[in-house]
Amino acid sequence: MALHKGTRGRRDREERPEISINPLYGEANPVSGMTGKPPRRRLPDEPMAATTAYQFVHDELMLDGNARQNLATFVTTWMEPQAGKLMSDCRDKNMIDKDEYPRTAELERRCVVMLAHLWHAPDPDTVVGCSTTGSSEACMLAGMAFKRRWAQRNPVSYPATARPNLIMGTNVQVCWEKFCNFWEVEARQVPMEGNRFHLDPQAAAELCDENTIGVVTILGSTFDGSYEPVAEVCRALDDLQERTGLDIPVHVDGASGAMIAPFLDQDLVWDFQLPRVASINTSGHKYGLVYPGVGWALWRTSDALPEDLVFRVDYLGGDMPTFSLNFSRPGAQVAAQYYTFVRLGREGFRAVQQNTRDVARSLAERIEAFGDFTMLSRGDELPVFAFTTAEGVGTFDVYDVSRRLRERGWLVPAYTFPPNREDLSVLRVVCRNGFSEDLADLFLNDLESLLPELRSQPAPLGKVVKAFHH
C-alpha cells in the first residue's frame, strides 16, 4: 500500500479546494442546487446524489492509465465476464468468517489441495496451506515460519545472543527485504555477477551458518523473468549438510513461475519433489489469472508450519484457525480462483500460458530485429523479457524509450539492476493473458515509430522522471 504524505500540489490545495460539479449531471439538491461544490478533503456537510457521486469519481479515474497497456505489472488485468459476475456475487462475504460462509471456506480448501497436487506435495489431501491477499503476505508468512522453526531449534541462543539471517539473491522482490526489516532478520544477499542475474547456488551455501533460517529461491525473477536454479540450490545445501550438519530449508517464491512451470516446463524439478523445499507461494492474481487480491502459501507438512503461529478464534462463531497478517478480507478472489481452476483445468492453463509465452518470445525477437536493442532474456521462462540499448547506440537510453512509450499509453518500466550490476539499465515487458498478438503488434508499431526521433537526438535525456522501482 502506498504511503501518502499530505497534499501533492499547491494549486490543487490552495486554488481549488472544492469539487466542481457539472450542472448537466449534478442532480438538484435542496440545499446546494445543481452546482454545489462540496469540499475535496473533508467530509461534506450534505449528501450527494448517487449518480452525481458516481460520475464525479468516474471522471477522476479516467486519468488513470489503461491497465491493459501496463506492461510493467505482473497482475491480471483481464478476466472473463462470468468471473467478474461471480466476484460481484461474493464481494460481501468475509473470507475469514469460515463459520458464516462455509462454502467459501471449502472453495479455499479445494484450491489449496489443487495446488498441492500441482506442486507434488507428499500428501496433498493433508497439506497445510492458506489463501492470502497476495504473494507479499504469503512470503511474510513463510519467513515467519522459517524464523519460528529456527528459534525452536535454537532455544538457548535465541533471542539473547544470536541474530537470524535469511539467504537470497539481490534480485528478490521487495517483500523479502520488508520481511527482514520488519521481523529483524539479517538479509544476506548474493549479488549479481556478469551475466548471472539471480542466485548462485554455491555462493548461497557459503553464506549459511547456524543462524540461517532458510534460503529463498525465486521461480521467475522480477528483474528479467528467469528461473532461479532451485534444484541446484538444494544440492548445494545437501552438500553443506553433509559437511557441517547444517540443515537449511528452502522456500520457493513462485509468485509467477509456480503457475507457469507446472504447465509449460514439466521436466523442471523445482517444487515439493525436492525434499529440502519446505514451502511455496504463488500469486493467484498474477499467472493464476485472477484479479488483484489473492495469493497462496503452502507448506510441505504440518511440521514445517509451527502450530504456535496459528491462532484460533471463536468470536465469529465456530472454531476458526487462522494464519495471516490480515483478518477480514473479501472472499470474491478465492471464489474467482476456484472458478479459474475448474474453468480451465490443466489443459486450459497450459494453452493460456503457452499463448502468453509465444507472444513474449515473438515480441522479443521482433524488438531485437530493430538492431537498437540487446536482449537479456527472451520470455523463454516467465513470459517476460528484459532488454537494453545495444552497444554503439549513443543518442538515447532506456529511460528515453520508456518516457516516449508512455506518451502512447504504454507503461514499460526502465530501471537499474541491483548489485553488482548497477551499471546495467534495462526495459522490461511483462506479457499476460489478454495481451494478445494484436496488442503486441500495436505496441511494436508504436515502438518502431518512435525510433527515428530517438535516433536523431543529440544525446540521451537520461533519468528525467522517477523510474520504476521494484
Secondary structure, 3 states (H helix, E strand, C coil): CCCCCCCCCHHHHHHCCECCCCCCCCCCCCCCCCCCCCECCCCCCCCCCHHHHHHHHHHHHCCCCCHHHECCCCCCCCCCHHHHHHHHHHCCCECCCCCCCHHHHHHHHHHHHHHHHHCCCCCHHHCEEEEECCHHHHHHHHHHHHHHHHHHHCCCCCCCCCCCEEEEECCCCHHHHHHHHHCCCEEEEECCECCECCCCHHHHHHCCCCCEEEEEEEECCCCCCCECCHHHHHHHHHHHHHHHCCCCCEEEECCCHHHCHHHHCCCCCCCCCCCCEEEEEEECCCCCCCCCCCEEEEECCHHHCCHHHCEEECCCCCCEEECCCCCCCECHHHHHHHHHHHHHHHHHHHHHHHHHHHHHHHHHHHHHHCCCEEECCCCCCCCEEEEEECCCCCCCCHHHHHHHHHHCCCECCEEECCCCCCCCEEEEEECCCCCCHHHHHHHHHHHHHHHHHHHCCCCCCCCCCCCCCC
